[in-house]
Amino acid sequence: MPIFDIVIAVEPHLVFSKMRPSLFYVYILANEHNTVLYVGVTNDLVRRCLEHRSKKISGFTRKYNVTRLLYFEVFDQIEDAIVREKQIKGYSRVKKDSLIDTMNQERIDLFNNGVFKDPGKTK
């Protein structure tokens, strides 16, 4: 199943998306130096990334300046996404890093105000 309802090529390595509301996302964010990781779940990855970046919601990500999207997975069912989120939260740091490496070895920020970078096409 495609991740995006609408995909507009902005540049060869960028896409703009309107996320489908019936999908759910498990995601990993990091701070600027990749020393702090945060695992979350949402039904709107664009909105949630913007919320983390705006720091309007108090909590872990605001306290530790965790705003960089390094990894995400897509699910059709919220129950599956929650199970996966809990599984990843239980991982060691080494295992989380290995998971991120499957999508984003260079640790580039995959999100830029509604634009998602394809980590395979950043060179």
C-alpha positions in Angstrom: 0.0 0.0 0.0 1.4 3.4 -0.9 2.4 5.7 1.9 1.1 8.8 0.2 -2.3 9.7 -1.3 -0.7 12.6 -3.2 2.9 12.8 -4.2 4.4 15.8 -5.9 8.1 15.6 -7.0 9.7 18.8 -5.8 13.3 17.8 -6.6 14.5 14.3 -7.5 15.2 13.5 -3.8 12.1 15.3 -2.3 8.4 14.6 -2.2 5.5 16.5 -0.8 2.7 14.5 0.7 -0.8 14.7 2.0 -0.9 11.9 4.4 -3.9 9.5 4.4 -5.8 9.9 7.6 -6.5 6.2 7.7 -2.9 5.3 8.1 -0.8 5.3 11.3 2.9 6.0 11.7 5.5 4.8 14.2 8.5 7.2 14.0 11.9 7.9 15.6 13.1 11.4 16.2 16.6 12.5 17.4 18.2 15.6 18.6 20.7 17.6 16.6 23.7 15.3 17.6 21.7 12.0 17.5 22.4 11.5 21.2 18.8 11.3 22.2 16.1 9.3 20.5 12.3 9.4 20.8 9.8 6.8 19.6 6.2 7.8 18.9 3.0 6.9 17.1 0.6 9.2 15.2 -2.1 9.2 12.5 -0.6 12.3 10.9 3.1 12.4 10.6 3.3 15.9 9.1 1.3 17.4 11.9 3.1 15.5 14.6 6.6 16.5 13.2 5.5 20.1 13.1 4.2 19.9 16.7 7.6 18.5 17.9 9.5 21.3 16.0 7.3 24.1 17.3 7.9 22.9 20.9 4.4 24.1 21.9 3.7 20.8 23.7 5.7 20.3 26.9 7.4 17.0 27.4 10.4 14.9 26.5 10.9 16.2 23.0 10.8 19.8 24.0 13.1 19.3 27.0 15.7 17.5 25.0 15.2 19.4 21.7 14.3 16.2 19.8 13.0 17.3 16.4 14.8 15.4 13.6 12.8 12.6 11.9 15.2 9.7 11.3 12.8 6.8 10.7 9.2 5.9 10.2 6.9 2.9 9.5 3.4 2.9 8.1 0.5 0.8 9.4 -3.2 0.3 8.4 -4.3 -0.4 12.0 -3.7 1.7 15.1 -3.4 -1.5 17.2 -0.5 -2.7 15.0 1.2 0.6 15.2 0.9 0.7 19.0 2.3 -2.8 19.4 5.3 -1.8 17.1 5.9 1.4 19.0 6.1 -0.5 22.3 8.4 -3.1 20.7 10.8 -0.4 19.4 10.7 1.5 22.8 11.8 -1.7 24.4 14.8 -2.0 22.1 18.3 -1.2 23.2 20.0 1.9 21.8 22.1 -0.4 19.5 19.0 -2.1 18.2 17.3 1.2 17.6 20.3 2.5 15.7 20.3 -0.7 13.6 16.7 -0.2 12.8 17.3 3.5 11.7 20.2 2.2 9.5 17.7 0.1 7.5 16.2 3.4 6.2 18.6 6.2 6.9 22.2 5.3 7.5 23.4 8.9 7.0 21.0 10.1 9.7 19.6 12.9 7.5 16.4 14.7 8.7 13.7 13.1 6.6 11.2 15.9 7.3 11.2 19.5 6.2 7.8 21.2 6.8 5.7 18.7 4.9 8.4 17.5 2.6 9.9 14.1 3.1 13.3 13.3 1.8 14.0 9.9 0.3 17.2 8.8 2.1 18.1 6.6 -0.8 18.3 9.6 -3.1 20.2 12.2 -1.1 23.6 11.9 -2.9 
